[in-house]
């Protein structure tokens, strides 16, 4: 039977005594050093899980396009715009989880392709980008920012009555 390698670590004497008394009063037969080993193992597991959770940036994955937290999606809804925002890993419209397809349906049209109806504004940017262009760049493995894509015209003028051919939808 292999004996584990041990190492003496300093611990506050009062803390050690408190642990020993707690184990005894709880009816736990383990010696304090075994309880400390278990506590450190649990702490390391939790710390590793937290590190993994924090290594993934918050955002919403819309097929091949990753929308970082605070990205806005917009669709024309009659004379107004309907906007949703990425909060954490969810897309929220009026505080409720939604999907890009459901948001596009708010246009009142029979929408078959949300990419053609929605506009995207990245966090910290001011310009809205046509989602269809953002997807095209994502498929090519490129990230797109404002100024890199056409923003002043409808990418599908013959198929969309949501935006004019001269300008993107107005801000809400």
Residue, then its C-alpha position, 0 to 999 in steps of 0.5 A: x500500500x502506497x503511503x501518501x507523501x506528507x508535508x507539515x504546514x503551519x496552522x494557527x494553533x487556535x484554529x487547529x484546536x477549534x477544528x479538533x473540537x468541532x470534529x469531536x463534537x460532530x462525531x467525526x472520527x477523522x484526525x484534523x489533518x485529514x479534514x484539512x486535506x479534504x477541505x483543501x481538495x474541495x477548495x481547489x475544485x471550486x477554484x478551478x471551476x470558477x476559473x473555467x467559468x470566468x475564462x469563457x467571456x459572457x455572450x450569446x452564440x448566434x449560430x456562427x456569430x458570437x455576440x459579446x455581452x451588451x451587444x444590441x440587436x434591432x429590428x423595425x417594428x412598424x414605426x418603431x424599433x424593437x431592440x434586444x440586448x445580450x446580458x450574460x449569456x442570454x439575449x433579452x427583449x424587454x427583460x425576457x429571454x428571446x432568440x434572434x428569430x423571435x425578435x425578427x418576428x416582431x417586424x410583423x412580417x413573415x420572416x424566414x431569415x432573421x439575418x436579413x431583418x436584424x441589425x447589430x451594434x457591438x458594445x461601445x460602438x455607435x454604428x449598426x451593422x446589417x446582421x447578414x454582413x456580420x454573418x458573412x464575415x464570421x463565416x470567413x473567420x473574420x471579426x467585424x467592427x463598425x466601419x468595416x461593413x456597409x451601414x448606410x443601406x439595406x443589404x436586401x432592398x428588394x426583399x425587405x420593407x423594414x429599412x429604406x434603401x438609403x439608411x439603416x433603421x433609426x435608433x429607438 
